[in-house]
Amino acid sequence: MTEITAETLDPRARERFPIGWWGMAIVVASEGTLFAMMVGTYFYLRFRTPVWPPAGVPKPHVLVPAVVLGCLVLTAIPMRLASVAGQAGRLRATRWLLVLATLVQAGYFWVEVWSYLEDLEKSTPQRDAYDSIYYTLLGADHAHIAIGVLLNLWLLWKLRYGFTQYRTTALRAISFFWLAVIVMTVVVILTTLSPSFT
């Protein structure tokens, strides 16, 4: 008796979602859970504390984080287009779209880390619950941005030699990773800016 699998029902199923993509989906699901717990912790602490942020801590600035967040969100477009171009075998377009996205993403990372280090000069994560969760959320998010930039650079290095099935799958998985990181970043930034909206 023949075993029934997704591939026997639809032979194109593996082409649509290769194993590398599913591996990234598992990573994204676990990281999404981690961020959901941290955001939940932030709001738990916020609603259990009479004054948020605590007295003496200025409310977060909105303008610069909102502008650079908008730039990061826009990189979802070249990442998706790079994935589509890669599946169509258009190497040159894929490289240029990846370079464009990587430059903007690296710029976002630089601005945010600079702001993070500036904040660390004024307070430390050990000072109170607000600072602890604030720095934890932003630090975890910045780490994911850094990983994404490194994945893009690795992929650009590999694409010097052209496409293979492995590299095309990697492109799709990394594009998916970036979409998840962008969504998580929007949630993190809106969470950390939320005291400025009240």
N, C-alpha and C positions, 0 to 999 in steps of 0.2 A: 504494500500500500504506500502510495506517495505521500510524503509529509506536505501539508498545506502551509505555505509561508506567504508573506506579503509579496515576495518575488514571483512565486508561482501564480498567484492571483493576478498580479500586474507586473510584468517583467521590467517596466520602467520605474518601479518604486525605488529601487536602489539608486538609479540615476538621479531622481529628484532629490532624495535625501540620503547621501552616502554616509557611511559609518563615521567618518570624521565630523560631519555636521551633527550627527546625533551625540557624539562625544562632547562637542562644544555645547549642545543643548543641555546636557547634564551639568556641565560646569556652570552655565548661565543659571540654571535652576537652583543650584546650591548657593551661588553667589547672591542671587535674588533673595533667597531665604535669609542669608546673613544680613543683607541690607535692610530687609523688612524688620528683622529683630532690632537692629540699631535704631531705625526710625521709630519703631514702637517704643523703645526705651526712651528716646528723646521726648516723645509726647507724654509718656508716663511721667517722666521727671518734671516736664513742664506743667502738667496739670496737678501735680502733687506739691508744687512749690508756689508760695504766694506771690513772689515777684520773680519774673522771668524775662530777660536775664537778671541775675542778682544785682542789687544796688552797687553802683560803682562800675558796672560793666556796660559799656556803650552798646546800643543796638547795632547790629551789623549794617554796613553800607550796602545799598541795593544796586546802584547804577553800574559800577564796573563788573560785579559778578553777573548781572543780568545780560550785559552786552557780550561778555566773553562766553557765557552759556549759550546765547543765541548763535554765536559763531560755531561753537562745538556742535550744536544741534544741526546746523546746516551741513556739517561734514557727513551726515548720514546719506546725503544725496550722492556725492562722489563715491562713497564706499559702496553703495548699492549699484551705481552705474559701473564701477570697476568689476563687481561680481558678475553683472550681466555681460560686460565686454569680455571678461575672462571665459565665460561659458560659450561665447560666440567665437573665441579664438583670436580676438583683436588685442594683441600683445601691447602694441604701442599705446593705445587708448587706456588699457588697464594700468600700465606703468604711470602715465601722466595723472590719471585720476587718483591713484594711490599716493603719488608724490604730493598732489594738491591737498588731499585729506590729511596726510601725515604732517605737512607744514602747519596747517591750521590747528591740528590736535596738539602738536608740540608747543605751539604758541599759547594755546589754552593752558597747557600744563605749566609752562614757565610763569605765566601771569598768576595762576592760582597758587603755585608753590611760593612765589615771591610774597603774595598776600598772606599766605599761611605763616611764613617765617616772620613777617612783620607783626602778625598777631601774637606769635610766640614771644616776642620781645616785651609785650605788654602784660601777658598773663601766661600761666602754664596749665597743663591738663590736671595737675594735682590740686589746683586752688579750690575748685568746687565742682558740683555735679554738672553745671552748665558747661564749664570749660572742658570737663572730661568728655562728655558726649559730643560736644562741638568738634574738638580736635580728633576724636575717634572717627566720627562720620567723615569729616573732610580728608583725614589721612588715608582712610580705607579707599575713598573715592579716587584720590590722587594716585594711589598705588595702582588702581585698575586702569587709569588713563595711561600711566607709565608703561604698564604691561601691553596695552593696546598699541602704543607707539612703537615699542620694541617688536611686537608681532608684525607690524607694517614694515618696519625696516628689514626684518628677517625675510619677509615675503618679497620685498623689492630686491634683495640680494639674490634670492632663489630665481626670480624671474629674469635675471641676466641671461640665463641659459634657456629661456623659452618656457612654454607650457608643458606640463605633464598632467596626467589625471590627478596625481597627488597634489600638485601645486594649485590646480583648479579647485579641488576640494578644500585645500587650505584657505584659498581666497574666499570661498563661500562661508567657511567656518569663521574666519576673522571678521568678515563683514557682519555676520550674525552677532559675534561678540561685541562689535562696536555699537550695533543697534541697542543691545542690552545695556552696555555701559552708558550710552547716552541717556537712555530712559532712567537708569539708576542715578545718574548725575543730576538730571532735572529734579528728581525726587529729593535728593540730598541737598541741593542748593536751595530749593524752595523751603525745605524743612529748616535749614539753618538761617534763612532770611525771614522766616515766619514772624519772629518778634518785631521786625520792622513794619509789618503790615497791620499791627494792632495798635 
